[in-house]
Amino acid sequence: MNEINISLTQFIDFTLKQGASKVAEVRKIKEQGEYHPAFDYWRELREAIKELHENEYSLDFLDHVIDKVHDKKKINYTDTVKQYKKFCKKKKIEWFEPGKAFWSSGEITVRSTPELGLIIDGNPHLIKLYFKEKSENMEKRSTSNILTLMAQSERSHEVKDAVHSVLNIKKGTLYPSSNENYSNDRLISLEAEATHFAYIWNKI
């Protein structure tokens, strides 16, 4: 059987589905095929945020992204840029290279490379950007799954004392990992989801 290589977002979306909707989610991912920028709604903003911190630009640098994106994206991009600026203000932020990361279980490999490596007020964070708006309970569950997967990932290099974190960019809220994200029970749960994903993938 071929290895199944998917993004962290795709896998987390699958874990949040129930029943037959899990099958529909896997079918959508399988039919979509390899990554293509056309399917990546937030690509321009993610790249601009990384460029902003790498080059120590002013936060106003992000405004040019709003000007460049399609009109259909402008409202969402404008609101999200506003929230990210609000998150960054009054913080001392420095960039570091986050390296690459992945998590594997059985036939599944999940790409879990953090978008950002940021030292925030002296504390290093490996950050995944979270763009989805969900209910509070759904957000808590998805964030917990992301942090557990990040904590259990293989990394190209280690960053001493870095905290795995998820930034809900639409709310400007940073969720750092906790001891719970390193628990064996949470890892077993993720491995079970990976087994379920692979089973559906191979059946459809």
C-alpha positions as CSV (number, residue, x, y, z in Angstrom):
1,M,0.0,0.0,0.0
2,N,1.2,3.5,-0.7
3,E,1.9,6.0,2.1
4,I,-0.9,8.5,2.6
5,N,0.6,12.0,2.9
6,I,-1.7,14.7,4.1
7,S,-1.6,18.2,5.7
8,L,-2.3,18.8,9.4
9,T,-5.4,20.8,8.5
10,Q,-6.8,17.9,6.5
11,F,-6.2,15.4,9.3
12,I,-7.6,17.6,12.0
13,D,-10.7,18.3,10.0
14,F,-11.1,14.5,9.7
15,T,-10.8,14.0,13.4
16,L,-13.7,16.5,14.0
17,K,-16.1,14.6,11.7
18,Q,-18.4,11.9,12.8
19,G,-20.0,8.8,11.1
20,A,-20.5,9.0,7.4
21,S,-19.1,12.5,7.2
22,K,-15.7,11.0,7.9
23,V,-16.0,9.0,4.7
24,A,-17.0,12.2,2.8
25,E,-14.0,14.1,4.2
26,V,-11.5,11.4,3.1
27,R,-13.1,11.2,-0.3
28,K,-12.8,15.0,-0.7
29,I,-9.1,14.9,0.3
30,K,-8.4,11.9,-2.0
31,E,-10.1,13.4,-5.0
32,Q,-8.4,16.8,-4.4
33,G,-5.0,15.2,-5.0
34,E,-1.7,17.0,-4.5
35,Y,-1.4,20.4,-3.0
36,H,-2.3,23.3,-5.3
37,P,-2.2,27.0,-4.4
38,A,-5.7,27.4,-5.8
39,F,-7.1,25.4,-2.9
40,D,-5.1,27.4,-0.3
41,Y,-7.4,30.3,0.7
42,W,-4.9,31.8,3.2
43,R,-1.6,31.2,1.4
44,E,-0.9,34.8,0.7
45,L,-1.4,35.9,4.3
46,R,0.6,33.0,5.8
47,E,3.5,33.8,3.5
48,A,3.3,37.6,4.3
49,I,3.3,37.0,8.0
50,K,6.4,34.9,7.7
51,E,8.1,37.5,5.5
52,L,7.1,40.2,8.0
53,H,8.9,38.6,10.9
54,E,11.8,37.3,9.0
55,N,12.7,40.8,7.7
56,E,11.5,42.7,10.8
57,Y,9.1,44.8,8.8
58,S,6.5,47.1,10.2
59,L,3.1,45.5,10.8
60,D,1.7,47.8,8.1
61,F,3.5,45.5,5.7
62,L,0.5,43.2,5.9
63,D,-1.7,45.8,4.3
64,H,-0.2,45.1,0.9
65,V,-1.6,41.6,1.0
66,I,-5.2,42.9,1.3
67,D,-4.6,45.0,-1.8
68,K,-3.3,42.1,-3.8
69,V,-5.9,39.4,-3.1
70,H,-9.1,38.8,-5.1
71,D,-12.0,41.0,-4.2
72,K,-13.9,38.0,-2.7
73,K,-11.1,37.6,-0.1
74,K,-10.7,41.2,0.9
75,I,-13.2,41.4,3.7
76,N,-11.9,38.2,5.4
77,Y,-8.3,39.2,4.8
78,T,-8.9,42.7,6.2
79,D,-10.5,41.4,9.4
80,T,-7.8,38.8,9.9
81,V,-4.9,41.2,9.4
82,K,-6.5,43.5,11.9
83,Q,-6.6,40.7,14.5
84,Y,-3.0,39.7,13.8
85,K,-1.8,43.3,14.2
86,K,-3.7,43.5,17.5
87,F,-2.0,40.2,18.7
88,C,1.4,41.5,17.9
89,K,1.1,45.0,19.4
90,K,2.9,45.7,22.7
91,K,4.9,42.4,22.3
92,K,8.6,42.1,21.6
93,I,8.7,39.5,18.8
94,E,11.8,38.0,17.1
95,W,12.0,35.4,14.3
96,F,13.8,32.1,14.4
97,E,13.7,29.2,11.8
98,P,11.1,26.7,13.0
99,G,12.4,23.8,10.9
100,K,10.3,21.1,9.3
101,A,8.1,18.5,11.1
102,F,5.9,15.5,10.4
103,W,3.9,12.9,12.3
104,S,3.5,9.4,11.2
105,S,1.2,6.5,12.3
106,G,0.9,3.4,10.2
107,E,0.2,4.4,6.6
108,I,-0.4,8.0,7.4
109,T,2.1,10.9,7.4
110,V,0.9,14.3,8.5
111,R,2.8,17.4,7.5
112,S,3.0,19.4,10.8
113,T,5.7,22.0,10.1
114,P,5.0,25.2,12.1
115,E,4.4,28.3,10.0
116,L,6.2,30.5,12.5
117,G,9.1,30.4,14.9
118,L,8.7,33.4,17.2
119,I,10.3,34.5,20.4
120,I,7.5,36.4,22.1
121,D,8.6,38.5,25.0
122,G,11.6,36.2,25.5
123,N,9.8,32.9,25.1
124,P,10.2,30.8,21.9
125,H,7.1,29.4,20.3
126,L,6.6,27.0,17.4
127,I,3.3,28.2,16.0
128,K,0.6,26.7,13.8
129,L,-1.8,29.3,12.4
130,Y,-5.5,28.4,12.8
131,F,-7.9,30.2,10.5
132,K,-11.1,28.4,11.1
133,E,-14.1,29.8,13.0
134,K,-15.8,27.1,15.1
135,S,-17.9,26.8,18.3
136,E,-15.9,27.1,21.5
137,N,-16.1,23.3,22.2
138,M,-15.1,22.5,18.6
139,E,-12.2,25.0,18.8
140,K,-11.0,23.4,22.1
141,R,-11.0,19.9,20.6
142,S,-9.3,20.9,17.4
143,T,-6.7,22.9,19.2
144,S,-6.0,20.1,21.6
145,N,-5.6,17.6,18.6
146,I,-3.2,20.0,16.8
147,L,-1.0,20.6,19.9
148,T,-0.8,16.8,20.7
149,L,0.2,16.1,17.1
150,M,2.8,18.8,17.1
151,A,4.2,17.6,20.4
152,Q,4.5,14.1,19.0
153,S,6.0,15.1,15.7
154,E,9.5,14.3,14.3
155,R,11.4,17.5,13.7
156,S,14.3,18.4,11.4
157,H,16.0,20.2,14.4
158,E,15.1,20.9,18.0
159,V,14.6,24.4,19.3
160,K,15.5,24.5,23.0
161,D,12.6,25.3,25.3
162,A,10.3,26.1,22.4
163,V,6.6,25.8,23.3
164,H,4.3,24.2,20.7
165,S,1.4,26.7,20.1
166,V,-1.7,27.3,18.1
167,L,-2.6,30.9,17.2
168,N,-6.3,31.3,16.4
169,I,-5.5,34.2,14.1
170,K,-9.2,35.4,13.8
171,K,-9.4,35.9,17.5
172,G,-5.8,36.8,18.2
173,T,-5.6,34.1,20.8
174,L,-2.5,32.0,21.4
175,Y,-2.9,28.4,22.8
176,P,0.3,27.0,24.2
177,S,0.8,23.2,24.7
178,S,0.4,21.7,28.2
179,N,1.3,18.4,29.8
180,E,-2.0,17.0,28.6
181,N,-0.7,17.2,25.0
182,Y,2.0,14.8,25.8
183,S,-0.2,12.2,27.4
184,N,-0.3,8.6,26.1
185,D,-4.1,8.6,26.0
186,R,-4.2,11.5,23.6
187,L,-1.5,9.9,21.4
188,I,-3.5,6.6,21.3
189,S,-6.6,8.6,20.3
190,L,-4.7,10.3,17.4
191,E,-3.3,6.9,16.3
192,A,-6.8,5.5,16.2
193,E,-8.0,8.4,14.0
194,A,-5.0,7.7,11.7
195,T,-6.0,4.0,11.4
196,H,-9.6,5.0,10.7
197,F,-8.5,7.5,8.0
198,A,-6.3,4.9,6.3
199,Y,-9.1,2.3,6.4
200,I,-11.5,4.6,4.7
201,W,-8.9,5.8,2.2
202,N,-8.2,2.2,1.1
203,K,-11.9,1.3,0.8
204,I,-13.1,4.2,-1.4
